Amino acid sequence: MSETYFEISLSDHVKPRTFQVYLEFSTSYREAAFTPESSILEEFTESEPSSLYDNNHYHEECLKCNSCGVNLTGINQKRARRFKNQILCDLHFADVALMECSDFMQLLRSFKPHSLGNAVARRKSSNTLIFLLPSQACSDEFCQEYPHNFIPAPGYWIECSRQQITTDLSNERSVRDGIDPDEIEDNQFSLSEEREFETNDVPKKKTAIEEQWEKYQCFELTSVEQETYEKYFYASEHWNYFTNDEDLGPVILSIKQETLNGRDQFRILVRAISYTVHGLIPASCVFADRYNREEVVRSLGKEVNINPPLTLGQLPDTPEELLKLDQAFIKSEVKVGVIYVREEQCTEEEILDNNENSPLFEEFLQILGDKVRLKGFDKYKGGLDTVHNLTGIYSVYTNWRGIEIMFHVSTLLPYEKHDTQKLQRKRHIGNDIVCVVFLEADKTRFNPACIKSHFLHTFILVRVSPAAQTKSPQKEVTKYEVSVVTRDEVGAYKPYLWEQSVFEKGPMFREWILTKIVNGERASYSAPKFARMQERTRSQMMEDIVTNLINHAETGQIPKPYRRGSWRPIGHMRPFSPLLDSVRDKFEDYDQLAKDFTKVFLNNTENVSLNANLFDVSFLVPGQQKQKVRFIGVRAILAVRSRVFQEMLYGIQAGFGSPQVPVAELLARPAPTLLSPQKPKSSNFLQVPDMESPRPKSVPSSPMVKRAISRLGTITAGWGRSIRKHGSNTLQSEDRKRWASSQDCSNKDAKDKDKAAEYLAVPRLSVYADAQKVDRAKLAQTEFDVIEFDPETFRILLDYLHTGSCPLTCSNIPGLICAAEHYDLPELLQACFHHAKQYLRIEIVCVMLCALENYYWRYTSANDLIDMILAFVKTRAYQLFQNPDFLTLSESMVQTIMSSRPEVAEIKKFEAMLKWANHRIKTKPTKLDPKLEFKCIMERLCNDINLYRIPPQELVRIVLPSKAIDNELILKTLMVQAKSGIYRNVDSYLEAYQENIQNQESFDY
């Protein structure tokens, strides 16, 4: 991103009132031209309005719309928008932006030729293809620093780190200030002795990388196309259309309606096997009725030239399947090679022959990750042996921003002296995609072609000058000069070297190089070799999705559960007998039965009023202000589904876990005194064939409705199936499965007996042999109090028990997961954990932790969920601290987060604690003195802060004025830092400390 500052001078009579504005030119459109599968104009696909300008001064009278000339100051300042180098009002911004987005229609028209071209190109060898060099490529014609510590090799391009990206404005400034433009290059970083001299009088201007680090504490990861559907479509209203094109094969189009500044538009995502496009289309550019979705899709299909036409997919699990399709190509595990190169080492044998690490190389490995022992290592191993130490004893590993990275360090891999080719090392490093080269030399250059491998596509070279380290009179921070060389078939990737290529040892350099490594890995996936491998998997998965949609459109049947280890559903497998398969399908109409249950048994106002006669039990749950909310349910269904409800509603003590004798079987046992062998049986029985129980499946793909209904099916599993032998006074096992009607008339004389009358006195219950196990007081009770959960959680739980399905969101997961444990519902428990693991977001974490406050002391699942959240937050702590909901957490939750050692600077932790404590004092006042309460809170929270890891300038500038920590402790910390020699110029900060102590009030309460 390049920056341009406008300076406008007015005459003396104009009042020089100034505001803040920041104009930033985006190069994403130019970069998109070099990316074959990218969405055009990404900056205009956001539905949110652009942010206001800041960080530069302009005169009030000059901020006008470039199109209509309306003044954008005062109340109109909120209407100011940026488009490239123009300032526009929101109305004309929408016009111009949508005009540019209409170019996406041209991209749609070329979708089919590009898809076919990509498919043909990926089948060809890389040697026969011609790749355009990106604008970041370097050449000796324009750059004096070429070839940047590399030996140029055919088939590779070198990223330029001395590129002069200047504007006319910068040249004018340099001429005006008397600076030669040719000398601008000398102001950049370098490791040479001539550029090591720094003056203390003139402050060094921060680079774009340093400004980004101070603002965000991280760098941007390359967004892959597989993240588009989840970001823009999933979990929001959209429609998926499909077809099986004659030329392209399976094609899926996702469409969504959006509004940008009052203008209607359609967000489109079109997928084929080898090509994907995504963007926005103004409604005015579509030659169809914008209010008729089918006509819009039909028009888009004609633009893409798809045949046969697109059809709406109506399978309910299509969004989940499309999300699985994308997530199959988003890797959270990366293995990276690391090689150590010394002076005058040029060949592969010389480089891989290094066994000992220098202090500088050890220091660099500590930046990359942690040194771990491989034996017994239970995390991502990256192909290394963790049982018998066959691939070395130690390795370097890190878990960074949710991505596990295993580094194959050449000096830590097995070494055999007589193996000249060093196969034990090369077989790991040669199979990596990205390789980090640590060059500890002044005159030696690295040749990327020296290591022969079909997989290595990117080399990130980190050079340290031994001479500069030796000549330094005192211990200084190590500086690293970074260079990058990449194969021709791989495009450029951020962060770019022209922004900054020389770094000092510290957290910024670690974040930068890990971002560069992961982005290099993702950029390499577009190379033909890896694209071909992904295309085979993508083709199979898309064919299955489209086949399921076609079958559902033709027959109306939902695909059966997937077999474990196979992508194709059971419905696509050939049955042993077509007749048996059709008969089985006839009696396994679970889907219609589930729809009926969902329609009747949901807890809503309509069902309570219309179907009140179907419910025989109610629950009172305390809500807000202790007002009880009433819910209704079916006693038999709840008892069948849950052991806890069985004990609550029937009083049957089944012990822990599932009951040995289910309620359905108890209700199915007839009373031996009712059916006489001399009289014919009642014909009030239903003939139902055997039901085949569905095999257990893993959540979430397992259809819980089917399992619940199969359990309910045991109630009637044996009706009318057997005939009792005459002359036998004992019940057979098959007879015990009969469930007689509540108005049984098979033996009227037996009803006169007192014992039988006692059984028949039970309302709405069939007579059975084990009736004495039921607590009649519980059976007569129709209203129960539930105090464990809130009304919303209990309502969702009842809906799940009655219908077999319920909506899962991260906000209702905390209560629902504890309810699943309380009522012994393992399938629901597993589904909740699966959903939380897949869709956890930093925006919802605080809400979940607040909800878990009421449960974690009682339920094990709540503690497990908290552990999962803490593992998720560990690498995203800075974003969590910026979330306004962080201030709503309780003190115990804040302490839990801080004690989990989040990967964030200690000063950021302190600032978050300080912000939380001040908010707590303001919003929840107590009888104690506020200053005393503030001191007590900070003393408890600061137990998880390591003051020695806070830089001295931050201690004096932030910690000391806050009065949150005793001055003596801060002074002691500064003294320890001065003695350790970790930080420079600590004496100056001690003097600043004394000055602040004299100026501030005493910290004595």
N, C-alpha and C positions, 0 to 999 in steps of 0.2 A: 504494500500500500504506500503510495507516494503522497506527500503532503504539500499543499500550496497555500501560502498565506497572502492575503490581499491587503495592501495598505492604501488607503484612500485619504488624501489630504483635502480639507475644505478651506475656504477663505476665513479670515479672522472673524467675520460677523456671524459665522455659523457656530452654534453652540456645540462643542465637541463632546457630546454625550456618547458613551460607548457601551456596547454590549459584547457578549461572547459569541463567537462563531468559529466553527472548525470545518474546513472543507477537505474532504478526503476522496481521492480518486480511487475507484476500484478497478482492478485489472482482472476480475474474475471472468468477464466476458471474453477477453482476449485469451485467457488460459483455457476457457471452455472449448475453444476451437481446436486445441491440441489434445483434448480428451475425448475419445470416441464415444463413451457412454456417460455423458454428463448432462445435467439439466441446464438449459439455456437461461441466462439472466437470473441467476440464483438470488441475487439481491432483491429482485422484484417479486419473487414467489412468496415472500412473507406477507401474511395477511395483516399483521400489525402495522400501524403507522410508523413512519420513521421518527427517530428521536430528534430532539431539538439540537441546535448547534451549540458548541461550546469551544473553549480553548483558543479563541482568537478574537481580536478586537475589530470592530467595524463601526462606522458612524450610523446613527439612527436613520438619517435621511437616505442612506444608500441601500438599506435592506428592502428591496422591492422585488416583486415577481418579474422575472425576465420575459414573461409572456403578456401579462395584462397590466403590469406596472403598479399594482395595488401595493400600498405600504404595509409591511408585515411587522411593524413594531406595535408596542402596546398590547391591546387585547387581541390583535391579529398575529401576535408572535407565535401562538400555538399552531397557526396555519402554515408556518414556514416549513418547507420540505427541500431536500437536496436531491438533485438528479445530475450525476456526473459533476460538471463544473458550473451548473446553473442553480439559482435559487428560485423556487416556484411556490406558488400558493397550492393548497391541497387540491383544489379543483383541477388546475392545469398540470399538477404533478401526476394525477391519475390519468389524464389524457396522454401525456408523454410516455408514462410508464407502460400503459396498456398498448400504446402504439408500438413500443419496442417489443412487448410480450407477444404481439400479434405475429412476430416473426416465428414464433413457435409453430404456427400453422404450416409454415414452409418446412419446418423440421418434421412435422407429421407426414407431409406429403412425400418426403424422402425416407420415411421410416422403412418401408419395404425394401428399396434398393440397398440401404445401409445394412439392414439385417442380412440380406443375402450376401452382400460384399464381405461383411465380417465373418460369416460362416465359411466363405471360400478362403479368406485370408488366413483364418486360424488353422485351416487344414494344410496350408502351405508351410514350407520351412522358413525359418527366420532369415536365412541367407538369401532368399529370393524376394524378400519384401524390402521396401524403401521406407524409412521412418524419417519424418521431419524433425529437425533438431529444435528443441524449445528455445525460447528467448533467453533463458538463463545459461545457455551453453557458452563456453569461452573459446576464444581462438587467439592465435598470436598476432592477428592483424589489428585487434582493437585493445588488447589487454597486455600490459607490460609484465604482469605477474605470471603469465602463462608459462609452464603448464601446472602451476600450483602444487609443487612437490610430487607430481606424477610423471611417469614416462608415458607419453601418448601411445595408445595401442588402438589398432583398428577394431571397430565394433563398439567402442566406448566413447562417451562424451563427458567432458569435465565441466562441472558447475563453476561459474565465475564468482569469485569473492571480491573482485576489485572493480566491479561494473559501475560506471559513472552514470547514475540515473539522475540527471539534473534537468532543471527547467530553465526557460529563459529568465525567469525571475531570479533564480539563484545566480545565474551568470551576471545579471544586471547588478545584483547586490555585491558580487565579488569585485566587479569593475568600479562600482561606486565607492567601495571601501578601500580600493587600492590593492586588491588581492588578485594575483594571477590565477586564472581558472585552472591552469595546469598544476598549480600547487595544492589544489583541493585534495588530490589523492594522498598527499603526504599527511593529511590530518587524520587518516584512518589508522586503525590498529595495526601493529606489526610486531614481530618478535625481534627484528633487527636492532642492533645497538643504536643506530642513528635515531630510531623512533621510540626508544625507551625513555628518553628524557621528557620529563613532565614538569611543568611549572605549577607552583602552588598559587600563583597570583590569578591566573586565568582559569576559571572552572571549566572542566571538560564537559562538552555537550553530550547528553545521553543519547544513545542510539535508540532506534525504534524497538529493538529487542529488549533493551533495559526499561524503556517506558512501558512496554507491554507486560513485562515481568512485575514491575511495581504496581501496575493496575490490577492484573488478574492473577498473579502468582502461578501462571501456567501458560502454555502455548497451545495453539490450535492443532488438534488432530485432524488428519484428512478425513473428510466425510465420504463414505463409500455409498454407492447407489443403493445398496441393500438397506440402508437406514431410512430411505425416503418414505417407504410405505408406513413404517411405524411412526415416523415424525409427523406426517401430514394426513394420513388416512385412518390408521388404526385407532380404535376407541373413539371415533367420531362418525357421524352419519355419512355414509358414502355407498356407492353401488359398484359391483364387480360384474363385468360382462366378459364373455368368453366365446371363442370359436376355435375351430381346427382348420386353419387356413391351408389352401391347396399347396402353397409354396413354402410358407414359414412354419407350418405345423401349429402347435398350440400357441394361442395369443390370448392374453388377459388384459383387459382395459379397466382401470379403476377411475371413477369420476366422482367429483365432489363439488358442490356449489359453495362459492365464497363471494364476499363483497369487499372490495378495496376502495375506500373513500367514496362509498355510495355507488360504485359501479359493479354491476353483476359480471361474474366471470366463472369459468370452470377450471378446476385443477385436474389435470389429466396425467395418468401414469399408464404407459403402454409397455407391456412386457412381451418379448419373444425369447426364444432360446438363446440367441447370441447378441441381442441388442435391447436396450431399454431407454426410453425417453420420458422426461417429466417436465412439466411446466404449466403455465397459466394461459388460458385462451379467453379473451373478452367475449362476452355473450353476443356482442354486435358482429363478431367475426364468424359466427356459426350461422350457416344458411339453413336455419330451422327455427321453429317456434321455441323460444328459450324456456317456456313454461311446460313444454312437453319433453320429458327426459328421453323417451324412446326415439323421438325425432332427432334430438340432439345427438344421441349415440349413433343413430343411423347415418346422420350427416358426417360425423367423425369417421365412421367406418368407411364411407365412400372416399374421404380424403386420404385415409391410410391405404385404400384399395385392398380391403380384406374381403375374402370370399371363402365360405358363406358368411352371411351377415352375423353381427354380434348378437348374443342372446344373454339375457339377464340371468345370472347365477343366483339361485335361491336356497342353496345349502346354508344352514345357519353357521357351520364351522368353517366357511370359506375364509374369513379374515384370519382365523388362527392358522389355517394351512398356508396362506400366503406369508404370514409372519414367520412360520417355520421355514419356508422356502428361503426367505432372506437371511434368517439367523444361521442357516447352515453354512453360509459363506462369510460370516462375521467371526473372526477368530479372536479368542481371548487368551491364546497361548502362542508364544513366539520363541523360537530358538535362534540365537545369533552367534556367529563366530567371532572370536577375538584372537588376533595374532600379534606377536611382539617382534618388531624389526629393529635391529641395531645398525650402527654405521657400517656401510659397505656390504650389506646383505641384500642381494638382489634375486637369488634363485629360490625356488620353492623348498629345496632341500636345506639350504642355509637358514631360511626363516623358521621352518618347522623343527630344526635341530636345537633351537633354544630351549633350555631347561630351567634356567634360573631367572628369577624376576629381579629387576632393578628396583630401588626404592621409588623411583618415579612411576614405574609400571604398577607397583603395588598400590601406590596412592591413587592411580587412575582406576584400578579395579574396585577400590573402595567406593569410588564415585558411582560406578555402574550398579553395584549391588552388594549383597552380603555373601561372604564366603561360607558355604555350608558343607557339611559332611554328607556325602552321597549315601552311605550305608544307612538305611532306615529313613531316608528322606521321603516324606509322604505327600509332597506337592508336585507340581509339574516338573518332570524330570528331563524332558527334551531329548528322549532317546538314550539317556545315560543309564547305566546299571546301578541300581540302588540296593542290591542284595549282596553281591559278591565282590564289589569294588573292581570290576573288570574294566571299567572306563575311567579309572582314577579314584583317588580318595576324596578330593575336594572339587568343588566347582563354585561358580558365582551365580546367584539367583536373586531376583527381585520381583515383588508384586507392586506394580506401578499403575495407578488409576484403573484398577480392576483387571489389568493385563499381566499375566504371568510371563516372565522373560527368563529363560535359562541361557546363560552364556557359555559357549564351548571355548574355553580358554586354551590356547595351544600348549602353554607350558604346564597346564594341569592335567592334560590328557596323557594316556599311557605312552611311554617312550621305550623303543627298542633300538639299541645301538647298532645292531647289524641290519636293521631295516632301512635301507637307503631312501626308499620312497615315503617312509613315515606314514604307512597306511592306517595305523591305529588313530592317528590324529586327522589325517585328511578325510577319512570316511565320515567324520562328524562335521568338520568345518566345510568340506566340499559339498555337503548336502544342505547347507544353510542357504538362505536367500540373501541376507545382509551380513556383511563381515566388517568388523571394526578393526582398523589397522593402527596400532600404536607405534609410531615412528619416533624413536629416540635417536635422532641424528641431525646433523647440520648440513651435510652435503649430499646425502643419499636420497634418491627418489624411488618411489614405489611403482612397480609395473603391475597393473591389474591383471594382465594376461599371464603372470608367472604362476598363478595357482589355476590349474586346469580343472574346470568344473562346469557342468551343464546347468547347475542350479544357482550359483553365485551371480547375482545381477547388480548389486550395489556394494561399493566399498566406501566407507566413511573413515577417512584418514585423520588421525589426531597426532600432531607433531609437537614434540617438546624439544627445546634446544638445550643440550647438555652444556654447551659453552656458556650460554646465558646464565644457567644455574650455578656454574662454577665461579664465574666472575663476579657474582653478586656479593657485595661486602657483608651483607646481613641477610638473614632468612626472610625471603619475600614469598608472596603467594604465587604458586605455580600458574603459569599462563599456557594455554593450549591453543594451537592454531589448527583449524579444522578445514579439510578439503574433502570434496566428494567427487567420485567418478562413477558413472552408471552406464549400463548397456544402452545401445541405441533404441531398443524397443521399449524402454522405460522412460516415462515422462518426468518432468520436474515435480518436486514436492517440497512443501514447506517444512520448517522455516528456512528461508533462502539465505545463502551465504552473503549476498550483497548487503543484507541488513546488518550482519555482524558475523565475523569469522574468527575472531580471537577472543578468548574468554579466560577469566580468572577462575581458579578453583572455588567452588561454592555451590549452593543449591540451585542457582539459576543455570549454571552450566550443566548440572545433572538433568534438570528438567528439559533443557534444550536438546541435549544429545539423545535422551530417551525418546523425545518426540520425533526427532529426526530419524531414529532407527525404526520406530513403528510406522511412521509415514512412508519410509523407504520400502518397508515390507509390503504395505498396502499398495503402493504405486507399482511394485513389481508384479502384482497379481494380474495386471492388465497385459503383461507380456504374452505372446502367443503360446509359449510352452505351458504356462500355468492356466491361461484362459481356456485352452483345450481340455484340460483336466476338469475344470469347473463346469465347462459346457456339458460334459457327459452327465454329471450329476444333476445339473439344472434341467436338462432335457427330460430325464427320467421323472423327476419330481413334478414338473409342469404337465407332462403327459398324464400322470396319475390324477392331478387336480382337475384338469379339463375332462378326463374320462368320467370321473365321479360326477361332475356337473352335467355332462351330457346324459348319463344314465338317469340322473335325478330329473332332468327336464323331460325325458321320454317316459319314464315309468312312475315318477313321484316317490320312489323309494330312497331312503337315506342309506348310504354305504354302511356296511357292517363294521365292527371293530377291526382294527389292523392287527395282523399277526405280529408277534414279537420277532424282530429281525428281518421283517419284510415290509417294504413300503406299500405294496399293493394290498387292498382290502380283501377280506374273505369273500365278499360278494363277487369278486372277479376271478376267483379260483373255480375250477370245474368241479362240481359236486360228484360224489360217488354214484348217485342216481338222480337224474333230473326230476323224477316223480317224487322221491323223498324230499328233495330240496324244496319243491313247490309246496308240498304238504306242510313241511315245517314252517315255511314262510307264512302260510295261511294262518297258523295258530300262534305265531310270534309277532303279532302286530303291536309291538310295544310302543311304537311312536304314536299311534292313535290313542292308545290307552293313556299314555303320558299327557297328551294334549287334553284329554277329558279330565284327568286329575288336576292338571294345572288350571283349567277353566273353572272347576268347581271348588277346589280346596284352598285357593289362595285367600289370605286374610285381608280382604278389602271390604269396603262398605256394600258393594253389590252382592257378594256372596253371603255376607251376614244377613242381609234382608231377604234374599231370594232362596237361599239354600240352608236356612237355619235348621231345618228338620234333619239335615244330613250330619250335623255336628252334635255331639253328645257330651262335650266337656269344654270348659272355658278356663282361662288363666288370667290372673291379675298381676300386672307388672308395674312397679312404681316408676313413674316418669319424673318430669320436671315438677318442682314444687310439691313433691310427694303425692301427686295426683296419679291414681292407678289407671292403667290402660288395659282394656279387656281384649283378649284374643281368644279365638275359638279353635277347636280341633276335633279330630276323630280318635276316640280312645283306642280302638283296635289297631289303626294304622300306626299311631305313635308307639304303641307297645311292641309292635312287630319290628319297627325300625330301630328302637333304642332300648337297651337293657335298663337304663335309668328310668325312662318313662314307664316301662313295664312294672318296676317296683313302685313307682309313684302312683300309677293309676289303678293297678290291680293288687298291689301289696304282695306280690310274689317275690320272695327273696331268692334270687338266682345266683347270688354270690358275685364275685368279681369276674368281669369279662362277660362273654356271651353266655346266655343261660343254656344249661345242658338240655332242658326240655323247653323249646320255644312256646310262646303263648299260642301260636297257630296250631301246634300239635295238641296242646291241652284242650283248646276249644274244639278240636276235631274228634275228640274221643267221645263216643256216645255212652249214655248210661246203660248198664246191662239190664236194668229192670224194665226199661221202656219197650224194648223190642222183644216180642215173644216169638219163639220158634214155631208156634202153631198158627200164627196169623201172618198174612202176607205183609211185606214191607211197604212202607209208604213210597209212592211214586214221586215224591217231591225231591228228586235228585237230578242233578245236571250231569250229562255225560261229557267229560272233557278228556281228550287224549293226553298222553304223557308230555311233559314239558322238558325240554333239554336246557339245563341251566347253563347260562353263558360262562365261559371260562374267565377267571380273574384277569383284569387288565390293570395297567398302571395308570394312575391319575396324571394328567387330566383327560387323556383320551378314552378312559374307561367310561361307558355309559351307565351312570349310577341309577338312572331310571329303570333300566332293565334288571339290574340286580335287585332293586327294591321290589319290583313287581314280581320277580321270580320268587322272592321270599314270601310275598303275599300269596303267590300261586300254591304254596304248600298247604294253604287252608283248604283248598278244593282239589288237591292233587289226586285224591283217591275216591272221589264221589262216584258211586255206582259202578265201580270198576270190578268189584268182587261180589260173590254170592256166598252168604254164610251157610255153612252146612247145617242141615236139619238134624235135630237131635243132639246138638252140642250146646252145652250151657256155658262155655268159655268163649271169650272173645279172641278171635285170631288177630294177628298183627295188621292184616289188611282191613279188618272191620273197624279197628280203632281209629282209622283215618276218616270215618264218616262223620259228617256234621249234620245232624237232624235239624229240621226247621223249628223255629221257636213256637210254632203252633202244630206240633207233632200230634197226630191222631192215630198212631199205630196201635196204642194200647190205652183205651180210655179208662179201663178199670184200674190200671196202676196209678192213675192220677188221684184216686181217692185216698191213697196211702199217705200217711203223714210225712214219711221220709221223702217221697217224690214231690209232695206239695211244697216242702221246704226248698227243694231245688228250683221248682218252677216259680217260686216267689221272687227270684232274682229278675229284675226287669231287663228286657232286651238282651238276654243272654241264653244261648243254647245250653241244654243240659249235657253234662259230660261227667266222666268218672272221677276226675281229680278236682272237683269243684271245691273241696275243702282247702286247697292251697290258696284260694283267692280270698283276700280280706274283703268281706262284704261291706265293711264301713268305707273302705276306699272305693269300692264299686258303686256304692250309693252316692258318694261325693261327686259332685259335678263342677265344682269350682275350686281352683288351687291357686295359691300365692307363689310367685316366683320372684325372688329378691336378688338372685345372683347376677342378672344381666339387665341391660337397659332395654326399653321397648323395641327399638329398631333391630337390635341384635336378635332378640327372641322372635320377632316377626319373621326375619329371614330364616331363622332356624326352623320354625314351623313350616314355612313354605318349602324348605328343602325336604323335610320329613314327609310332607304330604305329596309333593310333586316330583321329588328326586332331583331337582335342580334349583339353583339360586344364583343371583348375580354376585360376583366377587370383585371387590375393589379394594385398593390398598387402605382406604379409610375404614371399611367395615371388617377388614381381616383381623385386627386385634381382638375385638369382642367375639367374632365368629370362631376363631381358632381356639379360644378358651371354652366356648360353648361346645365345640366338637369334642374337646377332652372331657368336659364335665358330663356330657350325655353319651360318652363312649361311641363316637362316630369316627372310626379311623379313616374312612374314605374322604370325608369332608376335611379332616385334619390334614391329610396328605395334599388335598387339592389347595387348601389355603397356603400351605408352605410353598407349594409349587408356584402359585400365583405371586406370592410375595417375592420369591426369588427371581421371577421373570420380569416383573413390572415395577419393582421398587424404584422410586424416584426421590431425588433430594428434596423436592418441594413438599412431599407428603410425609417425610420422615418425622418431623416434629409432631404432627398430628397423631401419628401412630404411637410415638413414645408417650404422649400425654394420655392416650387411651389405655396404654399398657400399665400405667401407674396403678390402676384399680385391680389388676389381675396378677402382676408378676410375683407377688408374695404368696400366691395360692396355687397357680398352675405352672406346671413344668413347661408347657408349650409356650407360655408367655415369655419365660426366660430364654428359651431357644430362639424365639422371634427377636428378642432384644439382641442376642448375640449375632444373629444374622444382620440386623440393622447396623450394629457397631462395626461389623466387618465391611459393610457397604460404605459406611461413613468414613472409615479410616483414611481412605485416599481422597475423600471429598469434603474434608473438614472445613476448608476455607469457604466453600460454597454454603455449607450448613451454617456457619457463623454469620453469613450475610443474609440468611433467610430471616424475615421478621418474626416468624413463628418460633424461632429459637428462644426469644425472650419469654415465651409462655411456658417453657419447660420448668419443671420443679427443680429444686436444688439437688436432689438426689440424682436426677437424670443428668444434670449438667456435670456433676462429679463423675458419674459413670462414663460419660463421653470423654471427659478429660483424662480419666485414669486408663482409658483403653489405648493410650499412646497414638493419637491421630497423627498422620503424616502432614504436619503443618509447623511452621516456625513457632517457637515459644512465645515470641512477642504477639503473634496473632492469637494464640490461646489466651494470653493475658488480656488483650484488648476485648476479646469476646467475654471473658469473665467480668471485666470492669463494666462493660455495657450491660450485661445481664444483672449485675448487682445494683447498678444505678436504677435500672428499670424496676427491679424488685422493691427498692426503697420507695419509689414514687407511687407504684400501683398498689402495694400491699403494706400500708403503714401499720406499725405496731406501737405499743405503749412505750417501748424502749426509745432512747435517744437515737435519731437517725444516724448520726456519726458513729455511735457505738455499734449499732446494728450493722452498718456498712463495714466497719472494721472486723466484726465477728464473721460476717459472710465471706469476706475476702481472705481471712485467715484460713477458713475451712477450704475454700476453693484453691488457694495457692499451694496447698500441699502437693498438687499434681503439676506444679510448674518448676522447671529447672532453670533457676535464675542465671546460672553460669553459662547457659547456652544463648542468652539474650545479649546481643552486641552492646558494648558500653555506651555508644551514642543513643541507643534506644532506651537503655536504663535511665540515662539522664534526661532525655527528651520526653519520654512517655511514662515510664514507671514512677519516677520520682515525683513529678507534679501531681500524679493521681492520688497520692497519700494513701495508697492501698497497702503498701508494704513499709515496714519500719525502715527508717533511714539508716539505722545501724546495719541492718541486713544488706541493704543496697551498697553501703560503703564496704562491707566485708566482701561482697561479690566483686566489686571493682578492684579491690586489692588482690584477690585471688586471680583475676584475669590479668592484672599487670604482672604478677609473678610467673604465670604460665607462659606468657609470650605469644599466646594465640592471636591477640589483637594488638594492633599498633596504636601508638599515640594515646595510650590509656591515661597518661599523666594529665593530658589536657582535659580529659573528661572528669578526672578527679577535681581539677580546679573548677570546672563548671558545676560539679556537684556541690562544692563549698559555697559557690555564689548562690545557687538555688536554695541551699539550706538557710542562708542568711535572709533571703527574701521571703520565703514561705513561712507560714505559721507552724508552730510546733505541733508535731503529730502525737500529742499526749491527750488522751481522753480521760 
